[in-house]
Amino acid sequence: MNEYLERIKSKRFDSREKKAILTAISPGIAKTMLEASNGNRKLRKWYVDALANVMIRGEFRVTAECIGFTADGTLVEGHHRLSAIVQSGQTVDMFVVYGLDHDIYSFHNIGIKRTTADLHGIRKQTAEAINKAVVLTFGSGAISQTDLVHKVGVGTPLFYALESLAEHCGANSAYFTSAPMRLAAAIHLVNGRDADFILHQWRALALSDIAAMSPASQALLRQVVQKKASAQNSMDTLARGRVVFDESRQNVSRISVDEESISAARLWVKKAVNAMLSEPF
């Protein structure tokens, strides 16, 4: 351990051997580690905010997710978590892995599935939205695969996006906070769309705050009141949510859904989930 503490102090993270060490990472150490990045990572601010809030509340736990350095000492995994440590001002225990191959992400998440705990213990609403994402991405039979559900929904950008929605406004509505609507808002967050707009509309719809709603949100509210949109049709709801939380379509006065837009919404979720799983976070 002392050898690696000395390496941190000297800002050297190269290693000929592959080794994982549980390390107490302070904001100062996190800053030093971030300096070892190649600078190509684009951070999602909402994701850093969500992680930082978890750390501030003392709820962050040690998991298999690590901070990763290649053999020559380049930071390749953990940018969001390290940035959250800096932002939160908290010291957090995490595994730091040294000596990774440069092409590690060609093999990321495609190995033999690990045995994991199920989703017990997280919000029911978050779990329902995660289940929806898994089914849309991998098929209806995939929901029985605990490992797959865990990989998609625990400690991922999707998980923290869904948690951000719940923390921003915990009110519940049969339609506006249903799993498909929740998933639509979360996918827009994961894709890096306007987080302030998404969270603002999420709150407005959940609380039926008409004055705070965009024209598109008001249009959806009218359709629900007129029973032209129903939570019983989950794919229709997802397609409408995809429109409502898209800042570029906030001024539409009528939301139309057909088979084409439903197919597009399904593909949209599938692409976002697969992209999320293929990149380090």
Secondary structure as UniProt FT lines:
FT   HELIX           2..9
FT   TURN            10..11
FT   STRAND          19..25
FT   HELIX           27..34
FT   TURN            35..36
FT   HELIX           45..56
FT   TURN            57..58
FT   STRAND          66..70
FT   TURN            71..72
FT   STRAND          75..77
FT   HELIX           79..88
FT   STRAND          92..100
FT   TURN            102..103
FT   HELIX           104..106
FT   TURN            108..109
FT   TURN            120..121
FT   HELIX           124..138
FT   HELIX           140..144
FT   HELIX           146..153
FT   HELIX           157..168
FT   TURN            174..177
FT   HELIX           179..190
FT   TURN            191..192
FT   HELIX           195..206
FT   TURN            207..208
FT   HELIX           210..212
FT   HELIX           215..225
FT   TURN            226..227
FT   TURN            231..232
FT   HELIX           234..244
FT   HELIX           247..249
FT   TURN            250..251
FT   HELIX           259..278
//
